[in-house]
Amino acid sequence: MVERICPACRHGNPLENRYCGACGAALTGNEALAPREPSALAPRTFPLSPAQMRQLGTALALGAATLAIEVGKAWLRRRINAPAAAPITTVNAAPITAPSVVEPVSVTTTIISQRVVEIWERGELVRQVVERHVWRRE
């Protein structure tokens, strides 16, 4: 198999790879992931002092609180202006009478549990144990 050797780590890579699979270095020429012109401006980050970080945090907290208040006010306005729900009406029905003869109610609870243990050796089933438990309460 023909491979392309990485100049940085000497790892063998397939010919269709443009970057090394081991270290990520470019395999052909002087390629970059995102080529840019030398005259193009690059973003620069400026470190913030602790005082500036506090100011930024305070501004973000105030903005989040203002947003929460506005959302709450909008929800309340919608809630107040919503049409009232239909009133609940009562139905006059005949009173329910208990039957004169009450038969005892029997409750039976049954729990069935099953566990299967299989023992395999060299890819063959050697032994299988099936345990079944039945609990009944009346």
C-alpha positions in Angstrom: 0.0 0.0 0.0 1.3 3.4 -0.9 1.2 5.9 2.0 2.0 9.5 2.6 4.4 10.0 5.5 3.8 12.8 7.9 6.8 15.2 8.1 6.1 15.9 11.8 5.5 12.5 13.4 6.5 10.0 10.6 3.1 8.4 10.8 1.8 6.6 7.6 -1.4 8.1 6.2 -3.6 7.1 3.1 -3.0 9.2 0.0 -6.4 10.9 0.1 -5.7 12.4 3.6 -4.6 16.1 3.6 -3.8 16.1 7.3 -2.1 13.5 9.5 -4.4 11.1 11.3 -2.1 11.0 14.3 -0.9 14.5 14.9 -3.1 16.7 12.6 -0.2 18.3 10.7 -0.7 19.3 7.1 0.6 16.6 4.7 0.9 18.6 1.6 2.8 21.9 1.4 2.1 24.8 3.7 -1.7 24.4 4.0 -3.7 25.9 6.8 -7.3 25.0 7.7 -8.5 28.6 7.0 -6.1 30.4 4.7 -6.1 34.2 5.2 -4.4 37.0 3.5 -1.4 38.5 5.3 -3.1 42.0 5.2 -6.3 40.7 6.8 -7.2 41.9 10.3 -7.1 39.3 13.0 -9.3 39.5 16.1 -7.4 40.3 19.3 -8.6 39.7 22.8 -7.9 42.2 25.5 -7.7 41.0 29.1 -10.3 42.5 31.4 -9.4 43.8 34.8 -11.3 42.5 37.8 -13.2 45.8 38.1 -14.2 45.6 34.4 -15.4 42.0 35.0 -17.5 43.1 38.0 -19.1 45.9 35.8 -19.7 43.4 33.0 -21.3 40.9 35.5 -23.5 43.6 37.0 -24.7 44.8 33.6 -25.5 41.2 32.5 -27.4 40.6 35.8 -29.4 43.8 35.5 -30.3 42.9 31.9 -31.4 39.4 32.9 -33.5 40.8 35.8 -35.1 43.4 33.5 -36.0 40.8 31.0 -37.5 38.5 33.6 -39.6 41.4 35.0 -40.9 42.3 31.5 -41.8 38.7 30.8 -43.7 38.5 34.1 -45.6 41.7 33.4 -46.6 40.5 29.9 -47.8 37.2 31.4 -49.8 39.0 34.0 -51.4 41.3 31.4 -52.4 38.3 29.3 -53.7 36.5 32.4 -55.8 39.5 33.5 -57.3 40.2 30.0 -58.1 36.5 29.4 -61.8 35.7 29.2 -63.2 34.1 32.4 -63.7 30.4 32.5 -67.3 29.1 32.2 -68.8 28.9 35.7 -69.2 25.5 37.2 -72.8 24.4 37.3 -74.2 21.9 39.9 -76.4 19.1 38.9 -79.3 18.2 41.2 -79.4 14.4 41.3 -81.1 11.9 43.5 -79.1 11.0 46.6 -77.2 7.7 46.3 -78.4 5.1 48.8 -76.2 2.3 50.0 -77.3 -1.3 49.2 -79.0 -3.1 52.1 -76.9 -6.2 51.8 -73.1 -5.7 51.7 -71.0 -8.7 50.6 -67.4 -8.9 51.7 -64.9 -8.1 49.1 -61.9 -10.4 48.8 -58.6 -9.1 47.5 -56.0 -11.5 46.3 -52.5 -10.3 45.5 -50.3 -12.6 43.4 -46.6 -11.9 42.7 -44.7 -14.1 40.3 -40.9 -13.8 39.9 -38.6 -15.7 37.5 -34.8 -15.7 37.3 -32.9 -17.5 34.7 -29.1 -18.2 35.2 -27.2 -19.5 32.1 -23.7 -20.8 32.4 -21.7 -20.7 29.1 -18.3 -22.3 28.4 -16.4 -21.8 25.2 -19.5 -20.5 23.4 -21.8 -23.4 24.4 -24.6 -23.4 27.0 -23.5 -25.8 29.7 -26.2 -25.3 32.3 -29.4 -23.3 32.7 -31.1 -22.8 36.1 -34.7 -21.4 36.2 -36.1 -20.2 39.5 -39.7 -19.3 39.8 -41.3 -17.8 42.9 -45.0 -17.3 43.4 -46.3 -15.3 46.4 -50.0 -15.2 47.0 -51.8 -13.2 49.7 -55.6 -13.5 50.1 
